[in-house]
């Protein structure tokens, strides 16, 4: 049954990629789907790129163990701050401004908004470097789950996942990714609801499971021995939990593969509809994942432990799921695979388009035709997948770090570099080039410096989660402060926006309904 579900799933993904080849005739179509993607496809593309195996296996397991049922706050934050508000604040503005500048990537936006080719090149390098560990973390999220379900070699799993993702992205571009994301999102919604019910039922339902969780204590963690702390709404470490909420929610505002979804959507009513759909999706998927992870300590006697006596966080969720019937395990596997492949496809498309359009074109390769640009993108998709897979294999075999930490470094560096410049660049006419460079330097410097310090001795910020959250907040502060003392780039805050024919047609469709 499990294998049959996987075969069907893989067949559908590849078929969609081949079907969408007609939408890849040009750069705008390949990268953005012709800027004509509807609200449902865009909202699901945003949600499935947001939530992957990293969230379901890594974050849910680790933070559920640390904070108990209070980890659900991370899911609520993802829905409100990471989905609803980002759509409201950035959605329409991003669509209009990127169309005004004719930019298809975030580095292109920086280069044109701040009239600086060097900023475009710098941003593209940051994206390429830090999207790689993000992608590697996706591969790692599948290892234990597939080992538990199929007992197959992790290397085989990575190769299969990479090959299939490469096929449908190379063949169908953004439109194939968006349609697959919709299918994958539907699987995730059904799967999360089914798994939550299946896990809580043997525990006697929600009330009994919560009662059992209240009896758990842990003297080795901060406030972990307080009676009922893991069943508390605020958990044992509310300050650190706030860092998790900020990193996993605010980070989406500055991640290039997330905001790029707004480049492609129809404007007008589609953005308002997409905001609602995206929020509901996040509440179910993210809220359900963290809620489920909050009961991880009920399986404490079965969870794999390190030599130091701490749990192997990436094993917590697979341990909880191992008791499920074969059919549900098959659904979970397809769920996690869906989440991972959708995020992976978004990452490789973002990285390859950024490298081609912002770094290679006109800088390394002169007079690059549109046909050549598409060719380079497709080659770089393969290169990006291979490099990420190799890093994932090295990390898996050496156990350098956990999934959550690997992703935290990536999120912290990217969002810590781009959040301030992108937000203020959209809304303020008082932003300077030095302010943007300052944000890039602080975002990359703080997260990588903290990581290196942790390897050689003691990190100056113990948690990479908190480090990433601090980098994002600093980015929002640094840009306006530095801009006060440096020369701003002249910019028309409200450029003229001509409503496209596609937008008018869409509004007419709504009126007809």
Residue pairs with C-beta under 8 A, 6 or more apart in sequence:
1 326
1 327
1 330
2 149
2 150
2 326
2 329
2 330
2 333
3 150
4 330
5 330
5 331
5 333
5 334
6 330
6 333
6 334
6 337
9 187
9 334
9 337
9 338
10 164
12 183
13 164
13 168
13 180
13 183
13 341
14 164
14 167
14 168
16 168
16 172
16 176
16 179
16 180
16 183
17 167
17 168
17 169
17 170
17 171
17 172
17 176
17 180
18 168
18 171
18 172
19 172
19 176
20 168
20 171
20 172
20 173
20 175
20 176
20 179
21 171
21 172
23 29
23 30
23 33
23 34
23 172
23 173
23 174
23 175
23 176
24 30
24 171
24 172
24 173
24 175
24 374
26 370
26 374
27 104
27 357
27 370
27 373
27 374
28 34
28 35
28 104
29 173
29 174
29 175
30 173
30 174
30 353
30 374
30 377
31 104
31 105
31 173
31 174
31 349
31 353
31 357
31 377
32 104
32 174
32 260
32 263
32 264
33 173
33 174
33 175
33 178
33 264
34 175
35 95
35 99
35 263
35 264
35 265
35 266
35 500
35 502
36 264
36 266
36 502
37 45
37 174
37 175
37 178
37 264
37 265
37 266
38 265
38 266
38 270
38 506
39 265
39 266
39 269
39 270
39 271
39 273
39 274
39 277
40 182
40 273
40 274
40 277
41 178
41 179
41 181
41 182
42 178
42 261
42 262
42 264
42 265
42 270
42 274
43 273
43 274
43 275
43 277
43 278
43 281
44 178
44 181
44 182
44 184
44 185
44 186
44 277
44 281
45 177
45 178
45 181
45 182
45 261
45 342
45 346
46 83
46 87
46 258
46 261
46 274
46 278
47 83
47 181
47 185
47 188
47 278
47 281
47 282
47 285
48 181
48 184
48 185
48 188
48 338
48 339
48 342
48 343
48 346
49 181
49 257
49 258
49 261
49 342
49 343
49 346
49 347
50 78
50 82
50 83
50 252
50 258
50 282
50 286
50 343
51 78
51 188
51 282
51 285
51 286
51 289
51 339
51 343
52 138
52 141
52 339
52 340
52 342
52 343
52 344
53 138
53 140
53 141
53 142
53 145
53 336
53 337
53 339
53 340
53 403
54 137
54 138
54 141
54 343
54 403
54 404
54 407
55 248
55 286
55 289
55 339
56 141
56 289
56 317
56 335
56 336
56 339
57 141
57 142
57 144
57 145
57 314
57 317
57 318
57 336
57 403
58 137
58 140
58 141
58 313
58 314
58 402
58 403
58 404
58 407
59 74
59 244
59 248
59 289
59 290
59 293
59 403
59 404
59 407
60 71
60 289
60 290
60 292
60 293
60 317
61 293
61 296
61 313
61 314
61 315
61 316
61 317
62 293
62 313
62 314
62 316
62 402
62 403
62 404
63 71
63 74
63 241
63 244
63 290
63 293
63 404
64 71
64 290
64 292
64 293
64 294
64 295
64 296
64 316
65 293
65 296
65 297
65 311
65 313
65 316
66 221
66 235
66 236
66 237
66 240
67 230
67 235
67 236
67 237
67 240
67 241
67 244
67 294
68 213
68 216
68 229
68 230
68 231
68 232
68 235
68 236
68 294
68 297
69 210
69 213
69 230
69 231
69 232
69 233
69 235
69 291
69 294
69 295
70 232
70 233
70 234
70 235
70 238
70 241
70 294
71 235
71 241
71 244
71 290
71 291
71 293
71 294
72 287
72 290
72 291
72 294
73 241
73 245
73 290
74 241
74 244
74 245
74 248
74 249
74 286
74 290
75 282
75 283
75 286
75 287
75 288
75 289
75 290
75 291
76 283
76 287
77 245
77 246
77 248
77 249
78 248
78 249
78 282
78 286
78 287
79 279
79 280
79 282
79 283
79 286
79 287
80 249
80 279
81 245
81 249
81 250
82 248
82 249
82 250
82 251
82 252
82 253
82 282
82 286
83 252
83 275
83 278
83 279
83 281
83 282
84 275
84 278
84 279
86 252
86 253
86 258
87 271
87 274
87 275
87 278
87 279
88 275
89 253
90 253
90 259
90 262
90 423
90 426
91 262
91 265
91 271
91 274
91 275
92 267
92 271
93 426
93 427
94 259
94 262
94 263
94 426
95 262
95 263
95 265
95 267
95 271
96 267
96 495
96 497
97 109
97 113
97 426
97 495
98 104
98 109
98 262
98 263
99 263
99 497
99 500
100 495
100 497
101 108
101 109
101 112
101 113
102 112
103 109
103 111
103 112
103 263
104 263
104 353
104 357
105 124
105 256
105 260
105 350
105 353
105 354
105 357
105 358
106 123
106 127
106 256
106 259
106 260
106 354
106 418
106 422
107 119
107 120
107 121
107 122
107 123
107 124
107 127
107 256
107 354
107 357
107 358
108 120
108 357
108 358
109 422
109 425
110 116
110 119
110 120
110 123
110 421
110 422
110 425
110 436
111 117
111 119
111 120
111 123
111 358
112 120
113 425
113 489
113 491
114 421
114 425
114 431
114 433
114 436
114 489
115 489
116 433
116 436
116 489
117 363
119 433
119 436
119 437
120 358
121 358
121 359
121 363
122 437
122 440
123 354
123 358
123 417
123 418
123 440
124 354
124 355
124 358
124 359
125 359
126 413
126 414
126 417
126 418
126 440
126 444
127 256
127 350
127 351
127 354
127 414
128 351
128 354
128 355
128 359
128 384
130 409
130 410
130 413
130 414
130 444
131 257
131 347
131 350
131 351
131 384
131 410
131 414
132 351
132 384
132 387
132 388
132 391
133 391
133 406
133 407
133 409
133 410
134 347
134 406
134 407
134 410
134 411
134 414
135 344
135 347
135 348
135 384
135 385
135 388
135 392
136 388
136 389
136 391
136 392
136 395
136 406
137 392
137 403
137 406
137 407
137 410
138 340
138 343
138 344
138 347
138 388
138 392
139 157
139 158
139 161
139 162
139 340
139 388
139 389
139 392
139 393
139 396
140 314
140 392
140 395
140 396
140 403
140 406
141 314
141 336
141 340
141 403
142 157
142 158
142 161
142 336
142 337
142 340
143 154
143 157
143 314
143 396
144 314
144 315
144 318
145 317
145 318
145 321
145 332
145 333
145 336
146 152
146 154
146 157
146 333
147 154
147 318
148 318
148 321
148 322
149 329
149 330
149 333
154 393
154 396
155 393
158 389
158 392
158 393
159 389
161 337
161 340
161 341
161 344
162 344
162 385
162 386
162 388
162 389
164 341
165 341
165 344
165 345
165 348
165 385
166 348
166 381
166 382
166 385
168 176
168 177
168 180
168 345
169 176
169 177
169 345
169 348
169 349
169 381
170 378
170 381
170 382
172 179
173 349
174 264
174 349
177 342
177 345
177 346
177 349
178 264
180 341
180 342
180 345
181 342
181 345
181 346
183 338
184 338
184 339
184 341
184 342
185 281
185 338
185 342
187 331
187 334
187 335
187 338
188 285
188 335
188 338
188 339
189 281
189 284
189 285
190 331
191 331
191 332
191 334
191 335
191 338
192 284
192 285
192 288
192 289
192 292
192 335
193 284
193 288
194 328
194 331
195 288
195 292
195 321
195 324
195 328
195 331
195 332
195 335
196 288
196 291
196 292
198 324
198 325
198 328
199 292
199 295
199 320
199 321
199 324
200 206
200 209
200 295
202 323
203 209
203 212
203 295
203 298
204 212
209 295
209 298
210 231
211 231
212 298
213 230
213 231
213 294
213 295
213 297
213 298
214 227
214 228
214 230
214 231
215 228
216 230
216 297
216 298
216 300
217 224
217 225
217 226
217 227
217 229
218 224
218 225
218 230
218 297
219 225
220 309
221 236
221 237
222 236
222 237
223 229
223 236
223 237
224 230
224 236
226 236
229 235
229 236
230 236
230 294
230 297
234 241
235 241
240 463
240 465
240 466
243 463
243 465
243 466
243 469
244 465
244 469
246 469
246 472
246 473
247 408
247 411
247 412
247 465
247 466
247 468
247 469
247 472
248 411
250 415
250 419
250 469
250 472
250 473
251 411
251 412
251 414
251 415
251 419
251 468
251 472
252 258
252 259
252 415
253 259
253 415
253 419
253 422
253 423
253 472
254 414
254 415
254 416
254 417
254 418
254 419
254 420
254 422
254 423
254 472
254 475
255 411
255 414
255 415
255 418
256 350
256 354
256 414
256 418
257 346
257 347
257 349
257 350
259 422
260 350
262 271
265 271
265 274
266 502
266 503
266 506
267 499
267 500
267 503
268 499
268 503
268 506
268 507
269 506
269 507
269 510
270 503
270 506
292 317
292 320
293 316
293 317
295 320
296 303
296 316
296 317
296 320
299 316
299 319
299 320
300 311
302 319
303 311
303 312
303 315
303 316
303 319
304 311
304 312
304 315
304 319
305 311
305 312
306 312
313 402
313 403
313 404
314 402
314 403
321 329
321 332
322 329
324 332
344 385
347 384
348 381
348 384
348 385
349 381
351 380
351 384
352 376
352 377
352 378
352 380
352 381
352 384
353 377
355 376
355 380
356 373
356 376
356 377
356 380
357 373
360 368
360 376
361 368
361 373
362 368
365 372
365 376
368 376
394 400
395 401
395 406
404 465
405 464
405 465
408 464
408 465
408 467
408 468
409 447
409 448
409 451
409 464
409 468
411 468
412 443
412 446
412 447
412 464
412 467
412 468
412 469
412 471
412 472
413 443
413 444
413 447
413 448
413 468
413 471
414 443
415 443
415 468
415 471
415 472
415 475
416 439
416 442
416 443
416 444
416 446
416 447
416 468
416 471
416 472
416 474
416 475
417 439
417 440
417 442
417 443
417 444
417 471
417 475
418 439
418 443
418 475
419 439
419 472
419 475
419 476
420 435
420 439
420 474
420 475
420 476
420 477
420 478
420 479
420 480
421 431
421 435
421 436
421 439
421 440
421 475
421 479
423 476
423 479
424 431
424 435
424 476
424 479
424 480
424 483
425 431
425 436
427 493
428 480
428 483
428 493
429 488
429 490
429 491
429 492
429 493
430 480
430 483
430 484
430 488
431 479
431 480
431 483
431 488
431 489
431 491
432 482
432 483
432 486
432 487
432 488
432 489
433 486
433 487
433 489
434 482
434 486
435 478
435 479
435 480
435 481
435 482
435 483
435 486
436 479
438 478
438 479
438 482
439 474
439 475
439 478
439 479
442 471
442 474
442 475
442 478
443 471
443 472
443 474
443 475
446 467
446 470
446 471
446 474
447 464
447 467
447 468
447 471
449 460
450 459
450 460
450 461
450 464
450 467
451 459
451 464
453 459
453 460
454 464
459 467
461 467
461 470
